Amino acid sequence: MASFVPILPVPLQDISLHYPSVQQLAVLRIDKLDAVVSGNKWFKLRYYLSEARKHGFKKIVTWGGAWSNHIVATAAICAAEGFESVGLIRGEEPTQWSNTLQQAAGYGMKFVFLPRSDFDEGFRPDEYRTAEWFPIPVGGYGPLGAAGAKSILEQTDVSFDHIVCAVGTGTMMAGLINGCSQQQQLTGISALKGHLELEENIQNLLTQPHTNWAISRAFHFGGYARYRTELIDYMNEFYKKTKIPTDFVYTGKLFFGLETLLKQGYFAPESRILAIHSGGLQGNRSLEAGRLAY
Ligand SMILES: *Cc1c(COP(=O)(O)O)cnc(C)c1O
């Protein structure tokens, strides 16, 4: 069977934001692994898909919002690997499909639009409950998703004191925690407001007890996919300094948060810090043209 081939290894890029007390600040550019399936989505999906293949499934069903990076990534990988794909999309069908939906449809994904209440309960129409459909949970949340995310760490052999990442469902962060040593400290920047079950959701994916991690909720800019001019300005500024494009849903908030924490002296002197650029750049298409300098 054909398979999706990511460009690996991904680059590790040192950046300087001029915090003299930091020994190393590096960005793991997993956004670079593919032009469409950018970033952590491939890592989170890889073991679901190998499981589906192993058991002879031909059809994948998954869930996501109209702007979901997970939906595009699933559609693109399924197309490359010869799976049929269906996306159960949160909310009424919009009069005009988002870029994300258009792109996913271009990869052959079919959609069913679910009322929000059904979506939030993980509802699956009868048609897609039969034994031929392999379900992948929202955002790839689950042990297989976390196991895939753990393998992100194979992309670097440098040992960092701190790892900082953006957090949605927490699947990626759980995988990173599982792959780290107890001497390393993980900090997740939540892109969502509230989301009080997040810590528990992460905890549930840990393969052994870990206490070396924390979530910051100080940088969500009003909640999922919300932003303010200050964030967009920061993303443009960050691009100017580093040539690294970020997205406004996750990684813009990640680097804004990281830089604020650097200013606040959150990291001990001489720390070596790794930030995970988890991708998501396709989401920027929902911004008005011209807002971003890249
Ligand atoms: C989906 C996504 C995340 C969140 O990953 P979780 O495993 O759901 O926490 C972070 N960054 C980007 C760019 C994403 O697309």
The ligand as an SDF file (V2000), in Angstrom:
LIG
                    3D

 15 15  0  0  0  0  0  0  0  0999 V2000
   -3.3760   20.2240   17.1480 C   0  0  0  0  0  0  0  0  0  0  0  0
   -2.2540   21.1560   17.4690 C   0  0  0  0  0  0  0  0  0  0  0  0
   -1.7420   21.2950   18.7710 C   0  0  0  0  0  0  0  0  0  0  0  0
   -2.3560   20.6280   19.9540 C   0  0  0  0  0  0  0  0  0  0  0  0
   -1.9930   19.3090   20.1110 O   0  0  0  0  0  0  0  0  0  0  0  0
   -2.6880   18.4420   21.2520 P   0  0  0  0  0  0  0  0  0  0  0  0
   -2.0330   17.1380   21.1480 O   0  0  0  0  0  0  0  0  0  0  0  0
   -4.1560   18.3710   20.8820 O   0  0  0  0  0  0  0  0  0  0  0  0
   -2.5140   19.1270   22.5480 O   0  0  0  0  0  0  0  0  0  0  0  0
   -0.6560   22.1190   18.9670 C   0  0  0  0  0  0  0  0  0  0  0  0
   -0.1110   22.7970   17.9380 N   0  0  0  0  0  0  0  0  0  0  0  0
   -0.5890   22.7070   16.6970 C   0  0  0  0  0  0  0  0  0  0  0  0
    0.0410   23.5150   15.6360 C   0  0  0  0  0  0  0  0  0  0  0  0
   -1.6730   21.8910   16.4120 C   0  0  0  0  0  0  0  0  0  0  0  0
   -2.1430   21.8340   15.1440 O   0  0  0  0  0  0  0  0  0  0  0  0
  1  2  1  0
  2  3  1  0
  2 14  2  0
  3  4  1  0
  3 10  2  0
  4  5  1  0
  5  6  1  0
  6  7  2  0
  6  8  1  0
  6  9  1  0
 10 11  1  0
 11 12  2  0
 12 13  1  0
 12 14  1  0
 14 15  1  0
M  END
$$$$
